[in-house]
Amino acid sequence: MKGQESLEMVLIYSIAIIVIGSVFYIIFTFFPSLTGATSTPSYSGFSGFQVLQQGYISAKSTFYIEFQNLLNENVKIDGISMIISGVNYTGFVCSKTYLPALESTECNLTSVSLGSSFNGNGYIYYTPTNISYTPVIASSGNIIN
């Protein structure tokens, strides 16, 4: 009799632990805003360029964006800007300013305090290098962190 009661108690506690674990899994998976988690960084737009990754490193007060040149021509990167809540951030430093087709570069903006969650518009300013006269062209997109 005691053995059966012990087995029933272990079974009931095991089921209770599984139910509680399932509830927490559902909350953390399907409702991340309830747990204080921020949205997944994303980006859209930037015609002619593929953003490979971007993000904000709060410990270094640095925003970074890495992108690849998908244009069928070599370009000179003239600048990067990002407008967040009406503030235009333009002090990006890129690892490469001459970007052949299909190559990538990373650009960093340091000493900014953007916080852990933001969204805004980004611009990649470039000049094609295979024509003698070319205006600076802007490729625009949306950045969400």
ChimeraX commands (.cxc) that place a marker at each C-alpha (Angstrom):
marker #1 position 0.00,0.00,0.00 radius 0.5
marker #1 position 2.76,2.48,0.93 radius 0.5
marker #1 position 4.66,1.63,-2.24 radius 0.5
marker #1 position 1.62,2.41,-4.39 radius 0.5
marker #1 position 1.06,5.75,-2.60 radius 0.5
marker #1 position 4.70,6.69,-3.14 radius 0.5
marker #1 position 4.48,5.80,-6.82 radius 0.5
marker #1 position 1.30,7.85,-7.21 radius 0.5
marker #1 position 2.94,10.83,-5.46 radius 0.5
marker #1 position 6.02,10.67,-7.74 radius 0.5
marker #1 position 3.74,10.42,-10.79 radius 0.5
marker #1 position 1.63,13.43,-9.69 radius 0.5
marker #1 position 4.74,15.57,-8.98 radius 0.5
marker #1 position 6.26,14.59,-12.34 radius 0.5
marker #1 position 3.12,15.59,-14.22 radius 0.5
marker #1 position 2.96,18.89,-12.29 radius 0.5
marker #1 position 6.61,19.68,-13.17 radius 0.5
marker #1 position 5.96,18.90,-16.86 radius 0.5
marker #1 position 2.86,21.15,-16.92 radius 0.5
marker #1 position 4.70,24.04,-15.21 radius 0.5
marker #1 position 7.69,23.64,-17.55 radius 0.5
marker #1 position 5.38,23.64,-20.58 radius 0.5
marker #1 position 3.69,26.85,-19.41 radius 0.5
marker #1 position 7.06,28.60,-19.02 radius 0.5
marker #1 position 8.19,27.33,-22.43 radius 0.5
marker #1 position 5.06,28.74,-24.08 radius 0.5
marker #1 position 5.46,32.10,-22.32 radius 0.5
marker #1 position 9.15,32.50,-23.24 radius 0.5
marker #1 position 8.66,31.29,-26.82 radius 0.5
marker #1 position 5.45,32.97,-27.91 radius 0.5
marker #1 position 5.35,36.07,-25.68 radius 0.5
marker #1 position 8.93,37.40,-25.41 radius 0.5
marker #1 position 7.67,40.93,-24.71 radius 0.5
marker #1 position 6.23,39.71,-21.38 radius 0.5
marker #1 position 9.71,38.69,-20.25 radius 0.5
marker #1 position 11.39,41.96,-21.21 radius 0.5
marker #1 position 13.24,40.54,-24.23 radius 0.5
marker #1 position 13.82,42.97,-27.08 radius 0.5
marker #1 position 12.89,42.34,-30.68 radius 0.5
marker #1 position 15.25,40.51,-32.99 radius 0.5
marker #1 position 17.50,42.91,-34.91 radius 0.5
marker #1 position 16.34,43.20,-38.50 radius 0.5
marker #1 position 16.73,45.34,-41.60 radius 0.5
marker #1 position 14.99,45.84,-44.89 radius 0.5
marker #1 position 15.61,47.77,-48.05 radius 0.5
marker #1 position 19.15,48.79,-49.00 radius 0.5
marker #1 position 18.76,48.11,-52.73 radius 0.5
marker #1 position 22.03,46.86,-54.22 radius 0.5
marker #1 position 23.42,45.83,-50.84 radius 0.5
marker #1 position 22.77,42.89,-48.56 radius 0.5
marker #1 position 23.03,43.61,-44.85 radius 0.5
marker #1 position 24.80,40.60,-43.35 radius 0.5
marker #1 position 24.49,41.67,-39.73 radius 0.5
marker #1 position 23.93,44.70,-37.56 radius 0.5
marker #1 position 23.54,45.45,-33.89 radius 0.5
marker #1 position 24.34,47.61,-30.90 radius 0.5
marker #1 position 27.00,46.67,-28.35 radius 0.5
marker #1 position 26.01,48.65,-25.25 radius 0.5
marker #1 position 29.24,47.85,-23.34 radius 0.5
marker #1 position 31.22,49.63,-26.08 radius 0.5
marker #1 position 28.52,52.18,-27.06 radius 0.5
marker #1 position 29.01,50.98,-30.64 radius 0.5
marker #1 position 26.51,50.35,-33.43 radius 0.5
marker #1 position 27.83,48.21,-36.28 radius 0.5
marker #1 position 26.49,47.25,-39.67 radius 0.5
marker #1 position 28.10,44.78,-42.08 radius 0.5
marker #1 position 26.91,44.72,-45.67 radius 0.5
marker #1 position 27.84,43.16,-49.02 radius 0.5
marker #1 position 27.98,44.91,-52.40 radius 0.5
marker #1 position 25.48,43.11,-54.68 radius 0.5
marker #1 position 25.77,45.66,-57.48 radius 0.5
marker #1 position 27.47,44.47,-60.66 radius 0.5
marker #1 position 30.12,47.16,-60.23 radius 0.5
marker #1 position 32.77,48.34,-57.85 radius 0.5
marker #1 position 31.77,51.21,-55.60 radius 0.5
marker #1 position 33.33,53.74,-53.27 radius 0.5
marker #1 position 31.51,54.00,-49.93 radius 0.5
marker #1 position 31.06,57.74,-49.32 radius 0.5
marker #1 position 29.30,57.43,-46.00 radius 0.5
marker #1 position 26.69,55.81,-43.82 radius 0.5
marker #1 position 23.99,57.61,-41.89 radius 0.5
marker #1 position 21.23,56.48,-39.61 radius 0.5
marker #1 position 18.29,58.55,-38.37 radius 0.5
marker #1 position 16.90,57.44,-35.00 radius 0.5
marker #1 position 14.19,59.52,-33.27 radius 0.5
marker #1 position 15.06,62.57,-35.37 radius 0.5
marker #1 position 18.81,62.40,-34.65 radius 0.5
marker #1 position 21.10,61.88,-37.67 radius 0.5
marker #1 position 24.14,59.71,-36.86 radius 0.5
marker #1 position 26.85,60.10,-39.51 radius 0.5
marker #1 position 30.20,59.32,-37.85 radius 0.5
marker #1 position 30.51,55.78,-39.21 radius 0.5
marker #1 position 33.99,54.40,-39.88 radius 0.5
marker #1 position 34.13,51.57,-42.43 radius 0.5
marker #1 position 36.83,48.91,-42.61 radius 0.5
marker #1 position 36.87,49.36,-46.43 radius 0.5
marker #1 position 35.77,52.36,-48.46 radius 0.5
marker #1 position 36.48,50.79,-51.86 radius 0.5
marker #1 position 34.12,47.85,-52.24 radius 0.5
marker #1 position 34.40,45.55,-55.26 radius 0.5
marker #1 position 31.32,43.63,-56.38 radius 0.5
marker #1 position 30.29,40.85,-53.98 radius 0.5
marker #1 position 32.71,41.96,-51.24 radius 0.5
marker #1 position 31.61,43.13,-47.81 radius 0.5
marker #1 position 32.64,45.74,-45.26 radius 0.5
marker #1 position 31.77,46.53,-41.66 radius 0.5
marker #1 position 31.06,50.08,-40.54 radius 0.5
marker #1 position 31.06,51.15,-36.89 radius 0.5
marker #1 position 29.55,54.13,-35.14 radius 0.5
marker #1 position 31.11,54.63,-31.70 radius 0.5
marker #1 position 30.30,56.76,-28.68 radius 0.5
marker #1 position 26.55,56.65,-29.16 radius 0.5
marker #1 position 23.88,55.80,-26.64 radius 0.5
marker #1 position 21.08,54.21,-28.63 radius 0.5
marker #1 position 19.69,51.95,-25.93 radius 0.5
marker #1 position 18.83,48.30,-26.38 radius 0.5
marker #1 position 15.77,48.83,-28.58 radius 0.5
marker #1 position 15.34,51.30,-31.44 radius 0.5
marker #1 position 14.35,51.60,-35.07 radius 0.5
marker #1 position 15.07,54.11,-37.76 radius 0.5
marker #1 position 16.17,54.74,-41.33 radius 0.5
marker #1 position 19.62,53.94,-42.61 radius 0.5
marker #1 position 21.43,55.16,-45.72 radius 0.5
marker #1 position 24.47,53.81,-47.55 radius 0.5
marker #1 position 25.98,56.54,-49.74 radius 0.5
marker #1 position 28.13,55.27,-52.59 radius 0.5
marker #1 position 29.66,56.25,-55.91 radius 0.5
marker #1 position 30.12,53.74,-58.77 radius 0.5
marker #1 position 33.81,53.74,-59.74 radius 0.5
marker #1 position 33.54,52.69,-63.41 radius 0.5
marker #1 position 32.12,55.99,-64.75 radius 0.5
marker #1 position 34.02,59.28,-64.96 radius 0.5
marker #1 position 31.16,61.46,-63.61 radius 0.5
marker #1 position 28.80,60.04,-61.06 radius 0.5
marker #1 position 26.72,61.59,-58.35 radius 0.5
marker #1 position 26.66,60.09,-54.89 radius 0.5
marker #1 position 23.79,57.61,-54.74 radius 0.5
marker #1 position 21.94,56.66,-51.55 radius 0.5
marker #1 position 20.57,53.21,-50.84 radius 0.5
marker #1 position 18.01,53.47,-48.04 radius 0.5
marker #1 position 16.55,50.93,-45.66 radius 0.5
marker #1 position 15.00,50.37,-42.26 radius 0.5
marker #1 position 16.96,49.22,-39.21 radius 0.5
marker #1 position 15.33,47.65,-36.16 radius 0.5
marker #1 position 17.26,46.65,-33.06 radius 0.5
marker link #1:1,2 radius 0.2
marker link #1:2,3 radius 0.2
marker link #1:3,4 radius 0.2
marker link #1:4,5 radius 0.2
marker link #1:5,6 radius 0.2
marker link #1:6,7 radius 0.2
marker link #1:7,8 radius 0.2
marker link #1:8,9 radius 0.2
marker link #1:9,10 radius 0.2
marker link #1:10,11 radius 0.2
marker link #1:11,12 radius 0.2
marker link #1:12,13 radius 0.2
marker link #1:13,14 radius 0.2
marker link #1:14,15 radius 0.2
marker link #1:15,16 radius 0.2
marker link #1:16,17 radius 0.2
marker link #1:17,18 radius 0.2
marker link #1:18,19 radius 0.2
marker link #1:19,20 radius 0.2
marker link #1:20,21 radius 0.2
marker link #1:21,22 radius 0.2
marker link #1:22,23 radius 0.2
marker link #1:23,24 radius 0.2
marker link #1:24,25 radius 0.2
marker link #1:25,26 radius 0.2
marker link #1:26,27 radius 0.2
marker link #1:27,28 radius 0.2
marker link #1:28,29 radius 0.2
marker link #1:29,30 radius 0.2
marker link #1:30,31 radius 0.2
marker link #1:31,32 radius 0.2
marker link #1:32,33 radius 0.2
marker link #1:33,34 radius 0.2
marker link #1:34,35 radius 0.2
marker link #1:35,36 radius 0.2
marker link #1:36,37 radius 0.2
marker link #1:37,38 radius 0.2
marker link #1:38,39 radius 0.2
marker link #1:39,40 radius 0.2
marker link #1:40,41 radius 0.2
marker link #1:41,42 radius 0.2
marker link #1:42,43 radius 0.2
marker link #1:43,44 radius 0.2
marker link #1:44,45 radius 0.2
marker link #1:45,46 radius 0.2
marker link #1:46,47 radius 0.2
marker link #1:47,48 radius 0.2
marker link #1:48,49 radius 0.2
marker link #1:49,50 radius 0.2
marker link #1:50,51 radius 0.2
marker link #1:51,52 radius 0.2
marker link #1:52,53 radius 0.2
marker link #1:53,54 radius 0.2
marker link #1:54,55 radius 0.2
marker link #1:55,56 radius 0.2
marker link #1:56,57 radius 0.2
marker link #1:57,58 radius 0.2
marker link #1:58,59 radius 0.2
marker link #1:59,60 radius 0.2
marker link #1:60,61 radius 0.2
marker link #1:61,62 radius 0.2
marker link #1:62,63 radius 0.2
marker link #1:63,64 radius 0.2
marker link #1:64,65 radius 0.2
marker link #1:65,66 radius 0.2
marker link #1:66,67 radius 0.2
marker link #1:67,68 radius 0.2
marker link #1:68,69 radius 0.2
marker link #1:69,70 radius 0.2
marker link #1:70,71 radius 0.2
marker link #1:71,72 radius 0.2
marker link #1:72,73 radius 0.2
marker link #1:73,74 radius 0.2
marker link #1:74,75 radius 0.2
marker link #1:75,76 radius 0.2
marker link #1:76,77 radius 0.2
marker link #1:77,78 radius 0.2
marker link #1:78,79 radius 0.2
marker link #1:79,80 radius 0.2
marker link #1:80,81 radius 0.2
marker link #1:81,82 radius 0.2
marker link #1:82,83 radius 0.2
marker link #1:83,84 radius 0.2
marker link #1:84,85 radius 0.2
marker link #1:85,86 radius 0.2
marker link #1:86,87 radius 0.2
marker link #1:87,88 radius 0.2
marker link #1:88,89 radius 0.2
marker link #1:89,90 radius 0.2
marker link #1:90,91 radius 0.2
marker link #1:91,92 radius 0.2
marker link #1:92,93 radius 0.2
marker link #1:93,94 radius 0.2
marker link #1:94,95 radius 0.2
marker link #1:95,96 radius 0.2
marker link #1:96,97 radius 0.2
marker link #1:97,98 radius 0.2
marker link #1:98,99 radius 0.2
marker link #1:99,100 radius 0.2
marker link #1:100,101 radius 0.2
marker link #1:101,102 radius 0.2
marker link #1:102,103 radius 0.2
marker link #1:103,104 radius 0.2
marker link #1:104,105 radius 0.2
marker link #1:105,106 radius 0.2
marker link #1:106,107 radius 0.2
marker link #1:107,108 radius 0.2
marker link #1:108,109 radius 0.2
marker link #1:109,110 radius 0.2
marker link #1:110,111 radius 0.2
marker link #1:111,112 radius 0.2
marker link #1:112,113 radius 0.2
marker link #1:113,114 radius 0.2
marker link #1:114,115 radius 0.2
marker link #1:115,116 radius 0.2
marker link #1:116,117 radius 0.2
marker link #1:117,118 radius 0.2
marker link #1:118,119 radius 0.2
marker link #1:119,120 radius 0.2
marker link #1:120,121 radius 0.2
marker link #1:121,122 radius 0.2
marker link #1:122,123 radius 0.2
marker link #1:123,124 radius 0.2
marker link #1:124,125 radius 0.2
marker link #1:125,126 radius 0.2
marker link #1:126,127 radius 0.2
marker link #1:127,128 radius 0.2
marker link #1:128,129 radius 0.2
marker link #1:129,130 radius 0.2
marker link #1:130,131 radius 0.2
marker link #1:131,132 radius 0.2
marker link #1:132,133 radius 0.2
marker link #1:133,134 radius 0.2
marker link #1:134,135 radius 0.2
marker link #1:135,136 radius 0.2
marker link #1:136,137 radius 0.2
marker link #1:137,138 radius 0.2
marker link #1:138,139 radius 0.2
marker link #1:139,140 radius 0.2
marker link #1:140,141 radius 0.2
marker link #1:141,142 radius 0.2
marker link #1:142,143 radius 0.2
marker link #1:143,144 radius 0.2
marker link #1:144,145 radius 0.2
view
